[in-house]
């Protein structure tokens, strides 16, 4: 049994981490902080009956593990405080994700106050870094779009099967990914019956995707990433386009993905056959609703043989496998628990 604290538990990401950890058989929630003390169920009504209260950060003792669900700048100092006290830290934000300081400071528009921590942090995508995560003191949880894109493209890049200078990703996100703060773009009358593109070039998550795929490729890769909000609450689908270096079949690429993720229980590759007589195809491709509230990433794909293109659809929950749930998966690895502990829930259907 380990003790866990959540800093910034009043937002969607911190609240989701709290929900999952309360059900975890090997974790005891020691405390959850907020700037506004009070009953937790006043903010998270799904936790009614848990009899928990938010506490002030300055009043807590260091537990074994700390989850940070804070804005970027405050995360740096809070992480340093708990690491110095002997806790291991899982940052659900963006303070430690990039390995080049100049790039991080340009992308996030601020000076990093403790770059030595960023150098020590492990990028928390278990499918690529499980062994490093087990030994880490500080985890930099991936961005939600980044997780979906990296998982969707990693097998192709690792196999040198696609051109790495023109990887194209279109990311469609539910509004939970924008957080709990009010914004016109995700206000229901604005996003309902609408699609809202944003940061369509040079999105921050582009740099994570390029960093991690570059490690697999053994050199620089270029990712052309564009994002948009769509009128759903939870979930992301990244539609990834890659151009092959030789002719391939859909079955060959599916087998490549199955083999790549054979030891990773939370990435499931859709292998349903296409209905060749059907007027339109949808069964071979994943649905975002199927992974909402879970730590699963569902991947489906197709091959455009005429144009030499592979299309990969990578679906996950922006605050699940793209956020708080994978944070718990990382904690499991760090603590020596079975990787799936506390994370076996499936999505709701219908939802």
C-alpha atoms as one frame of an Amber mdcrd trajectory, in Angstrom:
protein
   0.000   0.000   0.000   1.308   3.451  -0.935   0.127   6.907   0.092  -0.782
   9.427  -2.591  -1.489  13.157  -2.639  -3.058  15.171  -5.451  -2.111  18.823
  -5.856  -4.757  20.759  -7.749  -7.568  18.245  -7.413 -10.394  20.665  -8.195
  -9.877  20.574 -11.980 -10.944  17.863 -14.392  -7.515  16.204 -14.514  -6.960
  16.228 -10.750 -10.526  15.109 -10.125 -10.119  12.198 -12.507  -6.889  11.153
 -10.808  -8.739  11.269  -7.486 -11.614   9.144  -8.818  -9.255   6.429 -10.071
  -7.027   6.435  -6.994  -9.981   6.113  -4.632 -10.722   2.768  -6.319  -7.084
   1.621  -6.411  -6.555  -1.437  -4.182  -2.916  -0.574  -3.398  -3.172   3.205
  -2.908  -4.495   5.331  -0.061  -5.365   8.947  -0.877  -3.675  10.960   1.875
  -4.984  14.363   0.768  -6.187  16.457  -2.171  -5.491  20.170  -2.388  -7.299
  23.158  -3.810  -7.003  26.921  -3.482 -10.546  26.816  -2.093 -10.937  24.406
   0.849 -14.277  22.659   1.198 -16.152  19.458   0.456 -14.803  17.744  -2.645
 -18.253  16.703  -3.848 -19.211  20.370  -4.236 -16.792  20.427  -7.188 -16.898
  16.760  -8.209 -20.484  15.554  -7.654 -19.516  12.075  -8.868 -17.535  11.740
  -5.613 -20.556  12.402  -3.403 -20.376  10.161  -0.349 -16.591   9.862  -0.380
 -16.506  12.258   2.600 -13.381  14.046   1.437 -12.401  17.686   1.761  -9.926
  19.818  -0.107  -7.023  20.998   2.038  -4.439  23.740   1.597  -1.110  22.790
   0.035   0.882  24.344   2.868  -0.818  22.017   5.389   0.082  18.634   3.884
   2.792  16.107   4.691   4.768  14.363   1.917   3.248  11.030   0.826   4.941
   8.310  -1.217   3.587   9.673  -4.500   2.370  13.113  -5.550   0.251  13.850
  -8.594   0.494  17.437  -9.850  -2.487  18.872 -11.731  -1.338  22.482 -11.824
  -0.570  25.168 -14.397   2.913  24.912 -15.869   4.875  27.464 -13.837   3.685
  26.474 -10.331   4.363  22.810 -11.049   8.109  23.374 -11.130   8.467  24.656
  -7.565   5.921  22.227  -6.112   7.659  19.275  -7.777  10.992  20.370  -6.332
   9.481  20.674  -2.842   8.080  17.150  -2.768  11.100  15.556  -4.433  13.306
  17.114  -1.749  11.008  15.548   0.865  11.448  12.069  -0.601   8.195  11.768
  -2.553   8.105  10.566  -6.137   6.243  12.951  -8.411   3.977  12.457 -11.435
   3.360  15.773 -13.184   0.171  15.669 -15.237   1.096  18.996 -16.850   3.725
  20.248 -19.254   6.553  21.523 -17.050   9.000  18.685 -17.784   7.964  17.113
 -21.101  10.628  18.491 -23.452  14.350  17.747 -23.340  15.627  20.912 -25.038
  15.510  23.949 -22.770  15.543  26.582 -25.507  12.658  24.864 -27.265  10.660
  24.537 -24.036  11.130  28.184 -23.116  10.146  29.366 -26.585   7.123  27.072
 -26.804   5.817  27.885 -23.321   6.838  31.542 -23.352   8.621  31.523 -19.993
  11.946  30.797 -18.368  12.202  27.367 -16.780  13.101  27.789 -13.121  14.675
  24.355 -12.557  15.944  22.770 -15.750  17.905  20.130 -13.841  14.564  18.573
 -12.905  13.471  18.563 -16.543  16.692  16.773 -17.494  16.011  14.085 -14.883
  12.316  13.630 -15.713  11.160  10.568 -17.639   8.550  10.994 -20.357   5.622
   9.012 -19.017   4.505   6.929 -21.979   4.806   3.334 -20.723   4.701   1.797
 -24.190   8.057   3.473 -24.931   9.702   4.050 -21.545   8.479   1.408 -19.072
  11.934   0.465 -17.741  12.919   4.110 -17.185   9.584   4.872 -15.522  10.153
   2.089 -12.975  13.336   3.812 -11.751  12.200   7.439 -12.060  11.662   9.990
  -9.299   9.852  12.437 -11.593   7.464  11.589 -14.417   6.481  14.058 -17.135
   3.054  12.834 -18.189   2.508  13.221 -21.949   0.046  15.624 -23.511  -3.241
  14.101 -24.635  -2.863  14.784 -28.367   0.771  13.715 -28.086  -0.089  10.348
 -26.554  -2.568   9.509 -29.295  -0.252  10.590 -32.108   2.860   8.876 -30.760
   1.017   5.612 -30.150  -0.545   5.868 -33.606   2.716   6.448 -35.459   5.395
   4.707 -33.361   5.255   1.286 -35.043   5.516   2.827 -38.521   8.434   5.073
 -37.597  10.249   2.345 -35.681   9.994   0.009 -38.684  11.301   2.723 -41.047
   8.192   2.086 -43.124   7.180   5.734 -43.675   8.714   9.036 -44.678   9.579
  10.851 -41.472   9.723  14.356 -42.927   5.992  14.599 -43.624   3.899  12.984
 -40.944   0.472  14.627 -40.821  -1.823  14.511 -37.780  -5.313  15.974 -37.400
  -6.371  15.980 -33.741 -10.027  16.211 -32.708 -10.661  16.743 -28.999 -13.605
  16.806 -26.653 -13.970  19.863 -24.469 -12.777  18.210 -21.229  -9.289  18.485
 -22.674  -9.521  22.267 -22.334  -9.948  22.037 -18.560 -12.549  23.400 -16.181
 -11.881  27.112 -16.689 -14.578  28.913 -18.664 -13.822  29.729 -22.293 -15.971
  30.955 -25.138 -14.721  28.256 -27.514 -15.988  25.444 -25.281 -19.114  27.222
 -24.018 -22.007  24.942 -24.976 -23.865  27.427 -27.232 -20.622  27.984 -29.147
 -19.228  24.459 -29.471 -22.615  22.750 -29.927 -23.234  21.979 -33.626 -19.784
  23.336 -34.348 -16.109  22.465 -34.782 -13.592  24.969 -33.433 -10.074  24.759
 -34.912  -7.373  26.241 -32.695  -3.576  26.535 -32.720  -3.698  24.996 -36.171
   0.059  25.417 -36.671   2.905  25.090 -34.150   0.732  23.498 -31.459   2.745
  22.790 -28.303   2.144  19.071 -28.482   3.877  18.951 -31.875   7.225  19.172
 -30.108   6.514  16.205 -27.855   5.446  14.125 -30.828   8.563  15.027 -32.789
  10.799  14.428 -29.759   9.514  10.925 -29.056   9.181   9.784 -32.657  12.655
  11.163 -33.321  14.041   8.834 -30.657  12.463   5.893 -32.470  13.627   7.087
 -35.878  17.177   7.768 -34.713  17.016  11.283 -36.118  14.773  14.300 -36.683
  11.177  13.843 -37.786   8.724  16.492 -38.926   5.110  16.376 -37.811   2.418
  18.595 -39.305  -0.177  18.770 -36.532  -3.518  20.615 -36.494  -6.066  20.535
 -33.676  -9.765  21.273 -33.241 -12.415  20.996 -30.546 -15.539  19.026 -31.401
 -18.872  18.916 -29.506 -18.154  15.916 -27.282 -16.965  16.000 -23.680 -14.334
  13.288 -23.225 -12.040  11.823 -25.804  -9.590  12.436 -28.598  -9.076  10.909
 -31.994  -5.865  11.673 -33.852  -6.092  10.907 -37.558  -2.504  10.286 -38.624
  -1.350  10.246 -42.252   1.983   8.669 -43.160   3.477   8.034 -46.605   5.086
   4.657 -47.098   8.549   3.928 -48.452   7.375   0.712 -50.132   4.110  -0.974
 -51.015   2.277  -2.484 -48.052  -1.048  -4.170 -47.384  -3.466  -3.376 -44.600
  -2.933  -6.817 -43.065   0.846  -6.346 -43.059   0.524  -3.032 -41.226  -1.983
  -4.465 -38.765   0.450  -7.275 -37.973   3.212  -4.708 -37.453   1.044  -2.884
 -34.893  -0.047  -6.087 -33.166   3.566  -7.140 -32.754   4.749  -3.714 -31.562
   2.089  -3.554 -28.827   2.021  -7.259 -27.964   3.228  -6.643 -24.376   1.235
  -3.465 -23.777  -2.256  -4.216 -22.462  -3.730  -0.748 -22.832  -3.178  -0.355
 -26.569  -5.687  -2.391 -28.511  -5.364  -2.719 -32.268  -8.616  -2.944 -34.207
  -8.387  -5.937 -36.507 -11.954  -6.172 -37.770 -12.053  -6.897 -41.493 -13.413
  -4.391 -43.960 -16.821  -5.120 -45.436 -15.863  -5.210 -49.053 -19.470  -5.194
 -50.227 -20.452  -2.326 -47.963 -21.255   1.061 -49.435 -19.372   2.771 -46.618
 -16.895   1.574 -44.025 -16.835   2.275 -40.324 -16.503  -1.023 -38.432 -12.686
  -1.322 -38.802 -12.115   2.037 -37.128 -12.197   2.955 -33.412 -14.871   5.060
 -31.713 -13.911   7.699 -29.187 -16.939   6.881 -27.026 -15.637   3.344 -26.471
 -12.560   4.528 -24.554 -14.079   7.394 -22.539 -13.313   6.996 -18.840 -10.622
   4.373 -19.441  -6.876   3.911 -19.799  -7.235   2.281 -23.210  -6.050   3.541
 -26.574  -7.827   1.970 -29.544  -5.985   2.056 -32.854  -7.471   1.355 -36.269
  -5.895   1.837 -39.650  -6.258   1.577 -43.388  -3.962   1.654 -46.396  -4.492
   3.858 -49.446  -2.518   1.755 -51.902  -3.184   4.079 -54.829  -1.552   7.043
 -53.067   1.006   5.246 -50.907  -0.556   6.390 -47.665  -1.308   4.745 -44.322
  -4.086   6.329 -42.263  -4.029   5.537 -38.540  -6.868   6.494 -36.184  -5.790
   6.610 -32.539  -8.593   7.134 -29.991  -8.224   7.701 -26.260  -9.695   9.694
 -23.405  -7.960  13.055 -23.015  -8.062  12.780 -19.207  -7.810   8.962 -19.240
  -5.018   7.345 -21.269  -4.153  10.909 -22.275  -3.957  12.139 -18.688  -4.811
  10.936 -15.188  -5.220   7.213 -15.919  -1.814   6.851 -17.545  -0.442   8.746
 -14.547  -1.751   5.930 -12.371  -0.284   3.392 -14.794   3.064   5.140 -14.320
   2.650   5.003 -10.541   1.976   1.263 -10.800   5.248   0.781 -12.665   7.168
   2.946 -10.193   5.728   1.123  -7.184   6.253  -2.359  -8.606   2.522  -3.102
  -8.869   1.026  -5.064 -11.720   0.625  -2.507 -14.482  -3.151  -2.862 -14.820
  -3.901  -2.467 -11.094  -6.868  -0.183 -10.601  -7.206   0.443 -14.338  -9.246
  -2.464 -15.645 -12.464  -0.493 -16.222 -13.897  -0.480 -19.747 -15.823   2.278
 -21.440 -19.582   2.686 -21.171 -21.810   1.634 -24.060 -24.153   3.270 -24.742
 -22.847   6.450 -23.219
